[in-house]
Amino acid sequence: MFNRDDTKRRLEARVRELESERERLRDAIAGFGEALAATHDTELLQRVIVDTAVEAVGATGGMFVPASGAIVQVGDLSGQERLQLPLTASRQNFGTLILVGDAFPTEDRLTATSFAAHAVVALENARLHRVVERQALIDGLTGLANRRQSEDALATEISRAARFDNLLTVVLADLDDFKALNDRYGHPAGDAVLRAFAGILEETLRDADLAGRWGGEEFLVLLPGTDNEGGMLLAERIRATLAGRAILTPDGAAAHVTASFGLATLAPGMTEAELVAAADAALYAAKRGGKDRVEGTPETSSHV
């Protein structure tokens, strides 16, 4: 027999259930939005994506399987049903979001699909943010640190050296007769030489060292934990490698290039400007002394 009161109660219960689900979804999406606004950290985003997706669809657990890196796992993964959601944007593959539960009704599947689309946007934004950050710190031509990053690293290393009484040597290197090279072979050849010299620096330096493009054809090298003698030996190794290498220009010509080097070792109380000025004075002495040579500060060393 039809019972109007029972039907009403069931409808009211279903309305409350739907409202509860909507509220849960709103809270999950709001939390996700707050997390997106707060970070561009990819690992943190992956954790937020899994947590929020599990909450949004009422899954018992989930995991993010990135295209590279560690898997992020949340909750109980023993459920009978799985939703696998590829997270891709254009040619970028960020990985797969997997949700696990006892069952996923159509509404939950649609929610998960919509959420995955938002997650892709978040991951792509984080990727682009990393690209922009890298471009702000890296010289586009050579791939070395740019002037800004070099100055920041110099300040950091001077502070560290003063705090822990460590050694620090700075080398300034300048390609000899670079304008004449550009005039003879053209600017594309000059770019090839700059890239080749950057490659030599990367081949020669330790992981703890830093090489940066200081400006034009001038480069800065930071050598933490290295004294003046060690810096002289390393600079001479770079000088000899460059002098003995033929660099092919874009039109196939073999260019032979040299560089001059000036270095200075941090003294107690010396500022960033003073340390660079000392290395620059040594570099000027190397140029004046005939180029293709290494000079240290007069009071600590002689030319190599």
matplotlib code that plots the C-alpha trace (Angstrom):
import matplotlib.pyplot as plt

x = [0.0, 1.3, 2.6, 2.9, 4.8, 7.5, 8.0, 8.4, 10.9, 12.9, 12.9, 14.0, 16.8, 17.9, 17.9, 20.0, 22.4, 22.8, 23.3, 25.9, 27.7, 27.6, 28.9, 31.7, 32.6, 32.5, 34.8, 37.2, 37.3, 37.8, 40.6, 42.2, 41.9, 43.6, 46.4, 46.9, 47.1, 49.6, 52.2, 53.8, 55.7, 54.9, 55.4, 53.0, 50.5, 50.5, 49.7, 46.9, 45.5, 45.2, 43.8, 41.2, 40.1, 39.6, 37.5, 35.6, 34.3, 34.2, 36.9, 38.6, 42.0, 44.0, 47.4, 49.2, 51.6, 53.8, 55.5, 58.7, 59.4, 57.9, 54.3, 52.0, 49.6, 46.6, 44.1, 43.0, 43.7, 42.0, 38.6, 37.0, 36.7, 39.3, 39.2, 42.3, 42.5, 45.4, 46.7, 48.0, 48.1, 49.1, 52.4, 53.0, 52.3, 52.1, 51.1, 48.0, 45.5, 44.0, 41.0, 39.9, 36.6, 33.7, 31.8, 31.8, 28.3, 28.1, 27.9, 31.2, 32.9, 31.9, 33.2, 36.5, 36.9, 36.2, 38.6, 41.3, 41.0, 41.5, 44.5, 46.1, 45.7, 47.4, 50.3, 50.8, 50.8, 53.4, 55.6, 55.4, 56.2, 59.4, 60.3, 59.9, 61.9, 64.7, 64.7, 65.1, 68.2, 69.8, 71.6, 69.6, 72.6, 75.1, 72.9, 75.1, 73.9, 73.1, 74.3, 71.5, 72.0, 75.8, 75.5, 73.2, 75.5, 78.5, 76.7, 75.7, 79.2, 80.8, 78.4, 79.0, 82.8, 82.7, 80.4, 82.4, 85.8, 86.0, 88.1, 86.6, 88.2, 86.6, 87.8, 86.9, 87.5, 87.2, 87.5, 90.4, 89.7, 86.1, 85.0, 87.5, 86.2, 82.6, 83.8, 85.7, 83.2, 79.9, 77.8, 76.5, 80.2, 80.6, 77.6, 79.1, 82.3, 80.4, 78.6, 81.8, 83.5, 80.6, 80.9, 84.5, 83.7, 81.1, 83.5, 86.2, 84.4, 83.3, 79.6, 80.2, 81.6, 79.4, 80.0, 78.0, 77.9, 78.9, 78.2, 79.0, 82.1, 83.0, 82.4, 82.5, 83.6, 83.0, 85.3, 84.2, 86.7, 89.5, 92.6, 94.5, 96.9, 94.1, 92.2, 95.3, 95.7, 92.0, 92.0, 95.1, 93.5, 90.5, 92.8, 94.9, 91.8, 90.3, 93.6, 94.0, 90.5, 89.3, 85.7, 83.6, 81.6, 78.1, 79.7, 82.2, 85.3, 87.6, 88.1, 90.9, 90.1, 91.9, 90.9, 92.5, 91.8, 92.0, 91.4, 91.2, 90.8, 88.4, 90.2, 88.7, 86.2, 86.3, 82.9, 81.4, 82.4, 85.9, 86.4, 85.1, 87.2, 90.3, 89.6, 88.9, 92.2, 94.0, 92.1, 93.2, 96.8, 96.4, 95.1, 97.9, 100.5, 99.7, 96.4, 95.9, 97.2, 96.1, 96.8, 96.2, 96.2, 99.8, 100.1, 99.2, 100.5, 102.3, 101.1, 100.9]
y = [0.0, 3.4, 5.3, 9.0, 9.7, 7.0, 8.3, 11.8, 10.7, 8.8, 11.8, 14.1, 11.7, 11.6, 15.4, 15.6, 13.0, 14.9, 18.1, 16.5, 15.2, 18.6, 20.2, 17.7, 18.4, 22.1, 21.8, 19.6, 21.9, 25.0, 23.2, 22.3, 25.9, 27.2, 24.7, 25.8, 29.4, 28.6, 26.5, 25.6, 22.7, 19.7, 17.1, 18.9, 19.4, 15.7, 15.0, 17.6, 16.2, 12.7, 13.8, 16.1, 13.6, 10.9, 13.3, 14.6, 11.2, 9.4, 6.9, 4.7, 5.5, 6.7, 7.2, 9.5, 7.6, 10.4, 10.1, 10.3, 10.3, 8.7, 7.4, 9.3, 7.0, 7.8, 5.6, 2.1, 0.7, -2.7, -1.6, -3.6, -0.8, 1.5, 4.7, 5.4, 9.0, 10.0, 13.5, 14.9, 18.3, 18.7, 16.8, 16.9, 13.6, 14.2, 10.7, 8.9, 9.5, 6.2, 6.2, 3.1, 2.3, -0.2, 1.4, 4.6, 5.8, 7.8, 11.1, 10.3, 9.3, 12.6, 14.4, 12.5, 13.3, 17.0, 17.1, 15.4, 18.2, 20.8, 18.8, 18.9, 22.7, 23.0, 20.7, 22.6, 25.9, 24.5, 23.3, 26.7, 28.4, 26.3, 27.2, 30.9, 30.6, 28.8, 31.4, 34.1, 32.5, 30.9, 32.5, 31.5, 31.2, 29.2, 27.5, 28.8, 30.9, 34.5, 37.7, 37.7, 34.1, 34.6, 37.7, 35.8, 32.8, 35.1, 36.7, 33.3, 31.9, 34.9, 34.7, 31.0, 31.5, 34.1, 32.0, 28.8, 30.3, 28.6, 29.5, 31.1, 31.9, 33.9, 33.7, 36.1, 34.9, 37.0, 35.6, 37.3, 39.5, 38.4, 41.4, 40.6, 37.0, 38.3, 40.6, 37.8, 34.9, 36.6, 36.7, 33.1, 32.0, 34.1, 32.4, 29.0, 30.0, 31.2, 27.9, 26.0, 27.9, 27.3, 23.6, 23.6, 25.3, 22.6, 19.8, 21.2, 22.4, 20.4, 20.0, 22.5, 25.2, 27.6, 29.1, 32.1, 34.4, 37.7, 39.7, 39.6, 37.4, 37.6, 34.7, 34.4, 31.2, 30.6, 28.0, 27.4, 25.7, 26.5, 28.6, 30.9, 28.1, 25.7, 28.4, 29.2, 25.5, 25.1, 28.4, 27.2, 23.9, 25.8, 28.1, 25.3, 23.3, 26.3, 27.2, 23.6, 23.2, 24.1, 25.4, 24.8, 27.8, 27.3, 27.7, 24.9, 27.0, 26.1, 29.0, 29.0, 31.1, 32.0, 33.5, 35.6, 34.9, 36.9, 35.5, 36.6, 34.8, 36.1, 37.9, 38.6, 41.4, 41.6, 42.6, 41.2, 44.3, 44.2, 40.5, 41.0, 44.2, 42.3, 39.5, 42.1, 43.9, 40.6, 40.0, 43.4, 42.5, 39.3, 41.2, 43.8, 41.0, 39.5, 37.7, 33.9, 33.8, 33.5, 36.2, 36.3, 39.2, 40.7, 40.1, 36.4, 35.0, 35.5, 34.7, 31.1]
z = [0.0, -0.9, 2.1, 1.4, 4.6, 3.9, 0.4, 1.7, 4.3, 1.6, -0.6, 2.2, 3.1, -0.5, -0.8, 2.4, 1.0, -2.3, -0.5, 1.7, -1.4, -3.0, 0.2, 0.3, -3.4, -2.8, 0.2, -1.8, -4.8, -2.5, -0.7, -4.0, -5.2, -2.1, -2.5, -6.1, -5.1, -2.4, -4.2, -7.5, -5.9, -8.1, -5.3, -3.0, -5.8, -6.5, -2.9, -2.9, -6.1, -4.7, -1.3, -3.0, -5.6, -3.0, -0.9, -3.9, -5.1, -1.8, -2.8, -0.2, -1.5, -4.5, -5.9, -8.3, -10.6, -12.1, -15.5, -13.5, -9.8, -6.7, -6.5, -4.1, -2.3, 0.0, 1.9, 1.3, -2.1, -1.7, -3.1, -5.9, -8.5, -9.9, -11.9, -14.0, -15.2, -17.5, -16.7, -20.0, -21.6, -25.2, -25.4, -21.7, -19.8, -16.0, -15.1, -14.0, -11.2, -9.9, -7.5, -5.7, -4.1, -3.7, -6.6, -8.6, -9.8, -13.0, -11.1, -9.3, -12.6, -14.1, -11.1, -11.2, -14.9, -14.4, -11.4, -13.5, -16.0, -13.3, -12.0, -15.4, -15.5, -12.1, -13.1, -16.3, -14.5, -12.1, -15.0, -16.7, -13.4, -13.2, -16.8, -16.0, -12.8, -14.7, -17.4, -14.8, -13.5, -16.5, -19.4, -22.5, -24.8, -22.7, -20.1, -17.3, -14.4, -15.5, -13.9, -11.3, -10.2, -10.2, -7.9, -5.6, -5.4, -4.7, -1.8, -0.4, -0.7, 0.9, 3.8, 4.2, 4.0, 6.7, 9.0, 8.7, 8.1, 4.6, 1.6, -1.5, -4.7, -7.6, -11.2, -13.9, -17.5, -20.6, -24.2, -26.0, -29.1, -29.2, -31.3, -33.9, -34.0, -34.5, -37.3, -39.0, -38.7, -37.8, -34.6, -35.0, -34.8, -31.7, -30.1, -30.9, -29.2, -26.1, -25.9, -26.4, -23.6, -21.3, -22.1, -21.1, -17.8, -17.1, -18.0, -15.7, -12.6, -9.6, -8.5, -5.7, -8.1, -10.1, -13.5, -14.7, -17.7, -16.1, -19.2, -22.9, -23.3, -19.6, -17.2, -13.4, -11.6, -7.9, -6.2, -2.7, -0.4, -2.9, -2.1, -4.5, -5.6, -6.4, -8.3, -10.3, -11.3, -12.3, -14.3, -16.1, -16.9, -18.5, -20.3, -21.8, -22.8, -24.7, -26.4, -27.6, -29.0, -32.4, -32.3, -35.4, -36.5, -38.1, -41.6, -40.8, -40.2, -37.3, -34.9, -32.4, -29.4, -26.2, -22.9, -20.1, -16.4, -13.2, -9.8, -6.2, -2.9, -0.2, 2.6, 6.1, 5.9, 2.1, 0.5, -2.7, -4.6, -3.3, -4.2, -7.7, -8.1, -7.1, -9.6, -12.3, -11.6, -12.0, -15.3, -16.5, -15.7, -17.7, -20.7, -20.4, -20.0, -23.4, -23.0, -23.0, -19.4, -15.8, -13.2, -9.5, -7.2, -6.9, -3.2, -3.3, -6.6, -9.9, -13.4, -14.8]

ax = plt.figure().add_subplot(projection="3d")
ax.plot(x, y, z, "-o")
ax.set_aspect("equal")
plt.show()
